[in-house]
Amino acid sequence: MTNEFPFEISPMFEGERVRKDDMFVELAGPKSRGFELVRAAGLDEIEDGRFNLTGPDLLSMQEGSRHPYAMIYRIAGKLVEPDLEAIVERRNHDFQNYIQGYMHLNQRYDIWVRISKDAVKKGLKSFEQIAKATMMLFKNELPFIEKIEASFITDPEEVEKQRADALKVYEARDARTKGLHDEDVDVFYGCTLCQSFAPTNVCVVTPDRISLCGAINWFDGRAAAKVDPEGPQFAIPKGEILDKVGGEYSGVNEKAASLSGGEFSRIKLHSFFEYPHTSCGCFEVVGFYIPEVDGIGWVDRDYSGSAPNGLAFSTMAGQTGGGKQIIGFLGVGVNYFRSPKFIQPDGGWDRVVWMPKNLKEKIKADIPAELLDKIPNEDEVGDLKTLRDYLEKKQHPITQRWAKEEAAPHAAPSEAVAQPAGAPLWSVPAGLPAIPQFGGGDGIKIVLKNAKITIERIILKGKEK
Amino acid sequence: MRVIAITGKGGTGKTAVAGMLIKYLTSGSGTLLAIDADPDSNLPDVLGVKVEKTIGDMREFMLQERDSMPPGTNKETLLESKVYEVLAETPRYDLLVMGRPEGSGCYCFANNLLRGIMDRVLKNYDLTIIDTAAGLEHLSRRIIRDVNELLVVTDGSRRGLQTAERIRELAKSLNLNIGKMHVIANKITPENRMIVEEYARELEMDLVGSVPYDEILERYDLEGRPLMELPDDSKAFQGIKGIAGKMGL
């Protein structure tokens, strides 16, 4: 690329490892400390190409030794703004790995760097050469950076001091990232990792909706799609918003149709009852509708007992999985409980009526405080009868739904909950508000494909008083 | 970059063969990576290396901690760093232990990251030797891809060779694209040599060589001594040297 430096610079050196025995020095890493940081600055605040080192330079370090290491870049340009800091900072990893004989691992305060003996033998003398090469790459590859300067630190005390400040910057950044919502982005991400066993599954990952397996958030989708746009994670342009509360987008619907082979053409990302997200089989938690109380219970993979509906996670997962839209069941990732859009068209947290203890404990901080003791666990409620009593006693907000429906018991036409084939029948005691509201009473669509339905008998009972 | 997986029925001495082969290869000049991909085996003990954490532990860490990581964390970069953290570095070779199997959750994403990382790790070595169980886990999941050669260890028993036959079928049905498969007959005595050779011919296996039964090796095993300390003139090690020569190692 250039002969200004005593080392080669090329993407082909990415993934190049410097072994312990070939290493001249180790910088930062699990056995030492360090960080990397990019800050935006004003155009007149910095001097392009400037380098400053605090602490010993490379050649005054003993061969085989380990040192703290910090790299701080300040960037400026008409288009440079603080929001870009994190994106630019992440490229330090890429660019420094282009340098032959220089290994850069991890990010932020976890960076781990090694410089090879070979690189030193070939003429690498100073961190200045590393910094100049990195700055050159930053400017070449990210042209919105008009000016850049670098301060590297190898002095242990100074690294500690500056690291404390850097941590505050990361923290503030994370707070902003956590504040990112579906409406703030133009692109969601899809994942087809589960399609090997759930061929019609359409996994859509958005800032407010983690993947069902809990492993892929919107940022992971973005990172993976950037590296390999044809890989298992890819971009889904949102398109037009069709239902703000339910989370329906034209772009997602189009992608759903193509990914599911035409099986599903509508998905509402935050809906439990209406065109819900498909469920793969990998989901961490399954939600199940309990008609007897018109609420939704949730049970996680690690809970081996039965939920109040008498079913275990494995049974419900078996019925729900396979990449289908199953009304009445929904697979989610644990982190979805932290979403501000958590089943929002269906009442959100006010609709949650049961959870195993461990799951509840895991997400305790994110359960609305006023509901914390109103959602029972397996110790408090083991069946439907005690569930209803418990909710009533605690005045769970779900009871207001009952009151409303009892006030107008025959107002809405009877609607049915589509149940997965083979689901055990719930006996619905008459007189209970058993009917969920589907998107304001415009009915639901039930598609029966290759269905064989055998009904031995249907018993209709009058209202018990 | 050459990748050789060593496998075979339990008890045939596959890990001892792997250990002795690694001992032999450390006298060469290329960079060498040893991977223990058998949760039941004890390659680190055989090599005399202490390994505290495994790839499995790190993958579990990713699963346990994922919700508490900063939302923008690049998980591939993080896992890659964690893999290098568990890589044991010795002067002549590096050792990676795959460790614990998957739990009940979904490992699709973590494994997908791991695949890319392992590809890059392996590229750094001229030669990689993998000690893996007969079920070929990690290979079947493509966590370790690009295995060029499969070395199946058998003892003098018919069952050992039958397992070799099953492994050959398994590798075929998994579409592992393994270029060559060799068989090593281990713990061979003058009495059983002919029979093993006969079996191998029947099953059309390429018997690349045999390792004689060795009392010294047996004693090392019994005492739990690392095979790296095995005397160079021991019968078993001499056998391994012959095989390595035939394989062009």
Interface residues (C-beta under 8 A of the other chain):
Chain A: E14 G15 E16 R17 R19 K20 D21 P30 A86 R90 H93 L105 N106 Q107 R108 D110 W112 Y170 R173 D174 T177 K178 L180 C191 L193 C194 S211 C213 G214 A215 I216 N217 F219 D220 A223 A224 V227 P232 C282 F283 E284 R301 D302 V334 N335 R338
Chain B: T31 L63 R66 D67 P70 P71 G72 T73 N74 K75 E76 T77 L78 E80 S81 Y84 E85 E89 P91 D94 S104 G105 C106 C108 F109 A110 N112 R120 V121 K123 N124
